[in-house]
Amino acid sequence: AGKGDESLQAAYPPEDDVDLDAAYPGPEGRTLAWQFTSRGFYPFIPPDRRDDSVYYAYTELRLDEDRDVWLSIAADDDSMMWLDERLVWVGAPGDKPWYHPPYYLRDELVGSLALSEGRRRVHLAAGVHRLLFKLYNKDDRAFFSVVLSR
């Protein structure tokens, strides 16, 4: 469950330790757990979308050589992202381009947009890197995307 406008600043257990076997108390007595999800569409729409909710996504990046990459990030509503436990992104709250016509479309049409509210360039050494994404949804639609490019 979210904490209103304080949801992005509030720390939840996945921010301390990503334990993919953990279970957490959720709203209305539900137990929440990590779910493996592989979706073949863009942007990612969280399952079981609810108003005033916080979602986390986790993945690992495996590189065979050192390289610089660009991260293009978008979220509805607010977001934060850590790379190897280092905060690399905090989305600006408030107005976003997709809140207005012609962008304010049905969810299935949002995927045709080049969504980006910002970019970060990071250097990644060869090996495994951990990416944790936090999404806060105030109301209505919820989605996020992180696109990596060279």
Buried (B, 14 or more C-beta within 10 A) or exposed (E): BBEEEEBBEEEBEBBEEBEEEEEBEBEEEEEBEBEEEEEEEBBBBBEEBBEBBBBBBEEEBEEEEEEEBEBBBBBBBBBBBBBBEEEBBBBEEEEBEBEEEEEEBEBEEBBEBEBEBBEBEBEBEEEEBBBBBBBBBBEEBBBBBBBEEE
